[in-house]
Amino acid sequence: MNDALSDIRTVLAQRRFGVLAIHDAGQPHAGLVAFAVSDDLRRIVFCSPRSTRKVANLAADPRSALLVHTAANDEADLASALALTAVGTASPAEPLQQAACRALLLARHPSLADFAAKPDTLVMVLHVKRYDLVRNFQDVHSVEMP
């Protein structure tokens, strides 16, 4: 388990973007997001304009997952790439956590400062229940978050 947690931290530290999977009227939908993760790995933060389909869909069904991987689109990825899926529920950050979550995201993505400062931009939090880490294309390790 310690090796899995170490790999989870490594993937999340090395990668700055992930694919967020949500439900769209009963169908899966995926979109790219810039993210940051809390030190305890329980929260993944991203931003979205309030008026997007993403926010509406998450309000209707907050179940979601974020895929982050180390693949380089090379044949060697079959043996060396790591794929990490964070599974949980996503919602706007609580009012008292908005500033801290925004700061966490902007520390990692300073170029998003203008976007994050817009009144219509919501700071969203994926509350992680479980991480699924895949090594060597088929070796899966699940880590439940307390």
PETA-V737197 format. One record per backbone hydrogen bond with DSSP energy under -0.5 kcal/mol. NH is the residue of the N-H (numbers start at 1). CO is the residue of the C=O. If there is no record, write none. Layout:
# PETA-V737197
nh,co
NH,CO
NH,CO
This chain:
# PETA-V737197
nh,co
5,1
6,2
7,3
8,4
9,5
10,6
11,7
12,8
13,9
14,10
15,11
18,33
19,67
20,18
20,31
21,19
21,65
22,29
24,27
27,24
29,22
31,20
33,18
35,16
36,45
38,43
41,38
44,126
45,36
46,124
48,122
50,120
52,49
56,52
57,53
58,54
59,55
60,56
61,57
64,88
65,21
66,86
67,19
68,66
68,84
70,82
77,74
78,75
79,76
80,76
81,77
83,134
84,68
85,132
86,66
86,84
87,85
87,130
88,64
89,127
90,62
91,125
93,123
97,94
98,94
98,95
101,97
102,98
103,99
104,100
105,101
106,102
107,103
108,104
108,105
109,105
112,109
113,110
116,112
117,113
118,114
118,115
121,118
122,48
124,46
124,122
125,91
126,44
127,89
127,125
128,42
128,126
129,87
130,87
131,143
132,85
133,131
133,141
134,83
135,133
135,139
137,81
138,135
138,136
139,135
140,138
141,133
143,131
145,129
